[in-house]
């Protein structure tokens, strides 16, 4: 590891194969905690290359517990996190809206590390019992149109770094990997990233993947459509600047979409949105992200048509039924 750290400190990069080997050795516990913390910290201070991200992804997928849900057209809505914005659980709520609209969702999630309340925190608080049982997850997809894949159950090798990530409490390159390593390998992905440079690295990877994708980055740093500012998208249609005005919305203030100070507070917001009792700002942000996911699955649809589908899912309580069915399954 000393040689690896010196390599980083000299501003040198790693090849895809070198990166894969490093991450496999980290997962297998070949380095001590101080060395791993130093390695992760170094990556907070420099840009990751396409080759490095590919290598880390390859290692994670090789080490993960694979799962075949035997269904086509799955989508995942997943952000990198690490944007430091402490929003409520927008992508998780949007996942239920998409499921309520009739699409199959394999939501990949984890506990919050650099944020107060990750998707797994709120799902657990609301009564969901995590599982990696294939039959149970298939039943969830069949009945609720959605399953929840709690990352630690599918990436057991990552237990060596989990305590270090918690202690560091800041984003690391593992944040960058989350959307890339969904064990169900969905054919559609809506991915939010925390800066424009990383969005372009992601776009390069996804262009080679055969997956239908939309990568989001809001210009003020959100890893989702925040409606607080304009945002960039990268998809099969290319790179595009999207204005709030073009979507038909007024600009929101950041405090209108912040999350709760506790998991309980976040869960309260979560249920208010699903019960269609949230503020207009909270609902519109969720619906905008759900609409972009629907448009990712069906690129021929307009954003307006996709938004209408999402809105109908929420107001008719189909999204809520999807949630309740998942919790009960």
For each residue, the residues with C-beta under 8 A, 3 or more apart:
1: 4 5 31 35 36 38 39
2: 5 6 35
3: 6 7
4: 1 7 8 22 39
5: 1 2 8 9 35 38 39 42
6: 2 3 9 10
7: 3 4 10 12 14
8: 4 5 11 12 39 42 43 46
9: 5 6 42
10: 6 7
11: 8 46
12: 7 8
13: 49 51 52
14: 7 18 19 22 49 51 52 55
15: 18 19 51 55
16: 19 20 51 52 54 55 58
17: 20 21 55
18: 14 15 21 22 55
19: 14 15 16 22 23 51 52 53 54 55 56 59
20: 16 17 23 24 55 56 58 59 62
21: 17 18 24 25 55 59
22: 4 14 18 19 25 26 39 55 59
23: 19 20 26 27 55 56 59 60
24: 20 21 27 28 59 62 63
25: 21 22 28 30 31
26: 22 23 29 30 31 36 39 160 161
27: 23 24 59 63 157 158 160 161
28: 24 25 157 160
29: 26 160
30: 25 26
31: 1 25 26 35 36 39
32: 35 36
33: 36 37 163 164
34: 37 38
35: 1 2 5 31 32 38 39
36: 1 26 31 32 33 39 40 160 161 164
37: 33 34 40 41 164 167 168
38: 1 5 34 35 41 42
39: 1 4 5 8 22 26 31 35 36 42 43
40: 36 37 43 44 161 164 165 168 172 173 174
41: 37 38 44 45 168 172
42: 5 8 9 38 39 45 46
43: 8 39 40 46 48 172 173
44: 40 41 170 171 172
45: 41 42
46: 8 11 42 43
47: 197
48: 43 52 53 173 176 198 201
49: 13 14 52 53 201
50: 53 54 201 204 205
51: 13 14 15 16 19 54 55
52: 13 14 16 19 48 49 55 56 173
53: 19 48 49 50 56 57 173 176 177 180 201 202 205
54: 16 19 50 51 57 58 205
55: 14 15 16 17 18 19 20 21 22 23 51 52 58 59
56: 19 20 23 52 53 59 60 173 176 177
57: 53 54 60 61 177 180 181 205
58: 16 20 54 55 61 62
59: 19 20 21 22 23 24 27 55 56 62 63
60: 23 56 57 63 64 155 158 177 180 181
61: 57 58 64 181 183
62: 20 24 58 59
63: 24 27 59 60 155 157
64: 60 61 154 155 157 181 183
65: 132 153 154 155 156 183
66: 183 185
67: 132 134 137 149 154 183 184
68: 134 184
69: 74 106 134 137 138 141 147 184
70: 138
71: 74 104 138 141
72: 104 187
73: 103 104 187 188 297
74: 69 71 104 105 106 184 186 187 188
75: 98 103 104 105 106 186 187 188 189 190 293 296 297
76: 105 106 107 108 179 182 184 186 188 189 190
77: 91 92 94 95 98 105 107 189 190 289 290 293
78: 91 107 108 109 178 179 182 189 190 191 192
79: 83 91 178 179 191 192 193 194 216 223 224
80: 83 171 175 176 178 179 191 192 193 194 198 223
81: 112 113 114 115 118 171 175 178 194 223
82: 114 170 171 175 176 194 223
83: 79 80 194 221 222 223
84: 114 115 171 194 221
85: 221 222 223 226 254 258
86: 115 116 258 259
87: 90 222 224 226 257 258 259 285
88: 93 257 258 259 260 266 269 270 273 282
89: 92 93 117 118 119 122 259 266 269 270
90: 87 93 94 224 257 285 286 289
91: 77 78 79 94 95 119 190 192 224 289
92: 77 89 95 96 107 109 119 122 123 270
93: 88 89 90 96 97 270 273 274 286 319
94: 77 90 91 97 98 190 286 287 289 290 293 310
95: 77 91 92 98 99 105 107 146 290 293
96: 92 93 99 100 105 146 274 319 320 322 323
97: 93 94 100 101 286 287 290 310 313 314 319
98: 75 77 94 95 101 103 105 146 290 293 294 310 313
99: 95 96 102 103 104 105 144 145 146 319 322
100: 96 97 145 313 314 316 318 319 320 321 322
101: 97 98 290 294 309 310 312 313 318 319
102: 99 145
103: 73 75 98 99 145 293 294 297
104: 71 72 73 74 75 99 141 145 146
105: 74 75 76 77 95 96 98 99 145 146 147
106: 69 74 75 76 141 146 147 149 182 184 186
107: 76 77 78 92 95 119 146 147 148 149
108: 76 78 149 151 178 179 181 182 183 184
109: 78 92 118 119 120 123 148 149 150 151
110: 113 118 119 120 150 151 152 178
111: 118 120 121 152
112: 81 115 116 117 118 121
113: 81 110 118 165 166 169 171 172 174 175
114: 81 82 84 169 170 171 175
115: 81 84 86 112 118 259
116: 86 112 259 260 261 262 263 266
117: 89 112 121 122 259 260 262 263 266
118: 81 89 109 110 111 112 113 115 121 122
119: 89 91 92 107 109 110 122 123 148
120: 109 110 111 123 124 130 150 151
121: 111 112 117 118 124 125 263 266
122: 89 92 117 118 119 125 126 263 266 267 270
123: 92 109 119 120 126 128 130 148 150
124: 120 121 127 128 130
125: 121 122 263 264 266 267
126: 122 123 267 270 271 327
127: 124 327
128: 123 124 148 326 327
129:
130: 120 123 124 148 150 153
131: 136 137 150 153
132: 65 67 137 149 150 153 154
133: 136 137
134: 67 68 69 137 138
135: 138 139
136: 131 133 139 140 329
137: 67 69 131 132 133 134 140 141 147 149
138: 69 70 71 134 135 141 142 147
139: 135 136 142 143 329
140: 136 137 143 144 146 147 148 325 326 329
141: 69 71 104 106 137 138 144 145 146 147
142: 138 139
143: 139 140 325 326 329
144: 99 140 141 147 322 323 325 326 329
145: 99 100 102 103 104 105 141 322
146: 95 96 98 99 104 105 106 107 140 141 322 326
147: 69 105 106 107 137 138 140 141 144 184 326
148: 107 109 119 123 128 130 140 326
149: 67 106 107 108 109 132 137 153 154 182 183 184
150: 109 110 120 123 130 131 132 153 154
151: 108 109 110 120 154 155 158 178
152: 110 111 155 156 158 159 162
153: 65 130 131 132 149 150 156
154: 64 65 67 132 149 150 151 183
155: 60 63 64 65 151 152 158 181 183
156: 65 152 153 159
157: 27 28 63 64 160
158: 27 60 151 152 155 161 162 174
159: 152 156 162
160: 26 27 28 29 36 157
161: 26 27 36 40 158 164 165 174
162: 152 158 159 165 166
163: 33 166 167
164: 33 36 37 40 161 167 168
165: 40 113 161 162 168 172 174
166: 113 162 163 169
167: 37 163 164
168: 37 40 41 164 165 172
169: 113 114 166
170: 44 82 114
171: 44 80 81 82 84 113 114 175 194
172: 40 41 43 44 113 165 168 175
173: 40 43 48 52 53 56 176 177
174: 40 113 158 161 165 177 178
175: 80 81 82 113 114 171 172 178 194
176: 48 53 56 80 82 173 180 193 198
177: 53 56 57 60 173 174 180 181
178: 78 79 80 81 108 110 151 174 175 181
179: 76 78 79 80 108 182 189 191 192 202
180: 53 57 60 176 177 205
181: 57 60 61 64 108 155 177 178
182: 76 78 106 108 149 179 185 186 189
183: 61 64 65 66 67 108 149 154 155
184: 67 68 69 74 76 106 108 147 149
185: 66 182
186: 74 75 76 106 182 189 211
187: 72 73 74 75 211 212
188: 73 74 75 76 211 212 213 293 296 297
189: 75 76 77 78 179 182 186 206 211 212 213 214 296
190: 75 76 77 78 91 94 213 214 216 289 292 293 296
191: 78 79 80 179 202 206 213 214 215 216
192: 78 79 80 91 179 215 216 217 222 223 224
193: 79 80 176 198 199 202 215 216 217 223
194: 79 80 81 82 83 84 171 175 198 217 221 222 223
195: 198 199 217 221
196: 199 200 217 219 232
197: 47 200 201
198: 48 80 176 193 194 195 201 202 217
199: 193 195 196 202 203 215 216 217 232 234
200: 196 197 203 204 234
201: 48 49 50 53 197 198 204 205
202: 53 179 191 193 198 199 205 206 215 234
203: 199 200 206 207 215 234 239
204: 50 200 201 207 208
205: 50 53 54 57 180 201 202 208 209
206: 189 191 202 203 209 211 213 215 234
207: 203 204
208: 204 205
209: 205 206 213
210:
211: 186 187 188 189 206
212: 187 188 189 236 296 297 299
213: 188 189 190 191 206 209 234 235 236 296
214: 189 190 191 233 234 235 292 293 295 296
215: 191 192 193 199 202 203 206 233 234 235
216: 79 190 191 192 193 199 223 224 225 231 232 233 289 292
217: 192 193 194 195 196 198 199 222 223 231 232
218: 221 222 223 224 225 226 228 229 230 231
219: 196 229 230 231 232
220: 226 228 229
221: 83 84 85 194 195 218
222: 83 85 87 192 194 217 218 225 226 228 229 231
223: 79 80 81 82 83 85 192 193 194 216 217 218
224: 79 87 90 91 192 216 218 285 289
225: 216 218 222 231 285 288 289 292
226: 85 87 218 220 222 229 231 252 254 257 285
227: 244 247 249 251 252 257 281 284 285 288
228: 218 220 222 251 252 253 254 257
229: 218 219 220 222 226 244 251
230: 218 219 241 242 243 244
231: 216 217 218 219 222 225 226 241 242
232: 196 199 216 217 219 239 240 241 242
233: 214 215 216 239 240 242 292
234: 199 200 202 203 206 213 214 215 238 239 240
235: 213 214 215 238 240 296 299
236: 212 213 299
237: 240 299
238: 234 235
239: 203 232 233 234
240: 232 233 234 235 237
241: 230 231 232
242: 230 231 232 233 246 247
243: 230 246 247
244: 227 229 230 247 249 250 251
245: 248 249
246: 242 243
247: 227 242 243 244 288 303 307
248: 245 304
249: 227 244 245 252 284 288
250: 244
251: 227 228 229 244
252: 226 227 228 249 256 257 281 284 285
253: 228 256
254: 85 226 228 257 258
255: 258
256: 252 253 279 281 282
257: 87 88 90 226 227 228 252 254 281 282 285
258: 85 86 87 88 254 255
259: 86 87 88 89 115 116 117 265 266 269
260: 88 116 117 263 264 265 266 267 268 269
261: 116 265
262: 116 117 265 266
263: 116 117 121 122 125 260 266 267
264: 125 260 267 268
265: 259 260 261 262 268 269
266: 88 89 116 117 121 122 125 259 260 262 263 269 270
267: 122 125 126 260 263 264 270 271
268: 260 264 265 271 272
269: 88 89 259 260 265 266 272 273 278 282
270: 88 89 92 93 122 126 266 267 273 274
271: 126 267 268 274 275
272: 268 269 275 277 278 282
273: 88 93 269 270 276 277 278 282 283 286 314
274: 93 96 270 271 314 319 320 323
275: 271 272 317 320
276: 273 283 314 315 317 320
277: 272 273
278: 269 272 273 282 283 286
279: 256 282 283
280: 283 284
281: 227 252 256 257 284 285
282: 88 256 257 269 272 273 278 279 285 286
283: 273 276 278 279 280 286 287 314
284: 227 249 252 280 281 287 288
285: 87 90 224 225 226 227 252 257 281 282 288 289
286: 90 93 94 97 273 278 282 283 289 290 314
287: 94 97 283 284 290 291 307 310 311 314
288: 225 227 247 249 284 285 291 292 307
289: 77 90 91 94 190 216 224 225 285 286 292 293
290: 77 94 95 97 98 101 286 287 293 294 306 310 313
291: 287 288 294 295 303 306 307 309 310
292: 190 214 216 225 233 288 289 295 296 303 306
293: 75 77 94 95 98 103 188 190 214 289 290 296 297
294: 98 101 103 290 291 297 298 301 306 309 310
295: 214 291 292 298 299 301 302 303 306
296: 75 188 189 190 212 213 214 235 292 293 299
297: 73 75 103 188 212 293 294
298: 294 295 301 306
299: 212 235 236 237 295 296
300:
301: 294 295 298 305 306
302: 295 305 306
303: 247 291 292 295 306 307
304: 248 307 308
305: 301 302 308 309
306: 290 291 292 294 295 298 301 302 303 309 310
307: 247 287 288 291 303 304 310 311
308: 304 305 311 312
309: 101 291 294 305 306 312 313
310: 94 97 98 101 287 290 291 294 306 307 313 314
311: 287 307 308 314 315
312: 101 308 309 315 316 318
313: 97 98 100 101 290 309 310 316 318 319
314: 97 100 273 274 276 283 286 287 310 311 317 318 319
315: 276 311 312
316: 100 312 313
317: 275 276 314 320 321
318: 100 101 312 313 314 321 322
319: 93 96 97 99 100 101 274 313 314 322 323
320: 96 100 274 275 276 317 323 324
321: 100 317 318 324 325
322: 96 99 100 144 145 146 318 319 325 326
323: 96 144 274 319 320 326 327
324: 320 321 327 328
325: 140 143 144 321 322 328 329
326: 128 140 143 144 146 147 148 322 323 329
327: 126 127 128 323 324
328: 324 325
329: 136 139 140 143 144 325 326
